[in-house]
Amino acid sequence: MVAPRENNKSPVRFSILGFKFLGLIILSILLMYLDNRNDHLGLVRKGISAAIYPVRMLVDSPFQLWEWLEESISTRSDLKQKLNKLKLEKLLTDGRLQKLSSLEAENKRLRALLNVRLKISDKTLIAEIMSANANPYDHSVVINLGTKDGVFDGHALIGSDGVIGQVIKADLLSSIAMLISDTDHALPVEVNRNGLRTIVVGTGTIDTLELPFVVNNADINVGDLLVTSGFSGTFPAGYPVAIINSVTRIPHQSYAKVTATPAASLGQTREVLLVSSESIQSYKLNENE
């Protein structure tokens, strides 16, 4: 028969392990007490902390990388939104500045028209040019006033600098006006310096007029100002029409070749005054003004 194996877990061994465990507890308490009072284990803790720092960094690096990526993406998106917002604000600001420049120019034109209107005692009308004929051989414009506003065929148009043209067709809500540069337009004028009367006609060029009936020995010179004579029955007397820019006297010819530049900017005017000979007290242009 096989004899039974004796149990190695004797009470003596258990008592030895118990004493060891108790000794370790007491030693731990003693070390904690001494460290708390005199910090004897500070260097040990620092060494352990330095040894495990790479491990901590390795464990924490995925989380830091994720946070960095999330922050970078969020920052880029925010910057893109802010950039788009700034671009939109700049576009709106530029548009407002352009409108402001347009309003300032319009204000200057209206002030100039007001200065002309102060010289007119009776009722006048202020109109705006809506469109211009694209045909280079037809110098006409459309204004925003018609017969309901008191406009009639033959109504004279003047700008801040001088005569523009006259209405040739007045409709109910708008009217068509011919510019003085049109080849079909002729206007009685006189030289403001000496009262010499003649006729100025359009040439089909926006900045050039002709005086085909000036005799060779007429007293007319470059720089003379031409004003309306008042004999047309349409234009009141005394309004500036053009300035003589060329006088060529041709020998053995009855008439000189004379050209002039319109006093008004025919191709740039936006606002005009409509006047008639019945509503205006004639006045002479004072060259000293």
ZIURUR-V722845 format. One line per field, one symbol per residue. ss: DSSP state (H for helix, E for strand, - for the rest). phi: phi as a letter, one per 40 degrees, with the letter a starting at -180 (. if undefined). psi: psi as a letter, one per 20 degrees, with the letter a starting at -180 (. if undefined). Layout:
ss=???
phi=???
psi=???
This chain:
ss=----------HHHHHHHHHHHHHHHHHHHHHHHHHHHH---HHHHHHHHHHHHHHHHHHHHHHHHHHHHHHHHHHHHHHHHHHHHHHHHHHHHHHHHHHHHHHHHHHHHHHHHHHHH-------EEEEEEEE-------EEEE---HHH------EEE----EEEEEEEE----EEEEE------EEEEEE-----EEEEEE------EEE---E---------EEEE-----------EEEEEEEEE------E-EEEEEE--------EEEEE-HHH----------
phi=.ccccccccccccccccccccccccccccccccccccbfcbcccccccccccddcccccccdcccccccccccccccccccccccccccccccccccccccccccccccccccccccccbcccbbbbbccabcccccbcbbbbcbbcccgcbcgdcbbbcbicbiacbabccbaabbcccccccbbacbacccbgccabbbcbgbcbbbbbcbccdcccabcgcccbccgccgbcccgccbabcbabbccdgbcbccbbabdcccccbcbbbbbbbccbbccacccccc
psi=qpqppqpimqhgghhghghgghghggggggghghhhhilhjghgghggghhighggghhighghgggggghggggggghgghghghgghgggggghhghggghgghggghgghhhghhiphaprpprpphrqpioijnnqrprjqahhijqrpipqpqahiapgbqpiooagirqpqpqiiqijpqpprqphgijpqappqqiiphjpqqnikoqhjqnprpiqpprphjiiigpqqippgrppipooooqjqhqqopqqpphqnhjiphqrppqqhijpoqqqpoii.
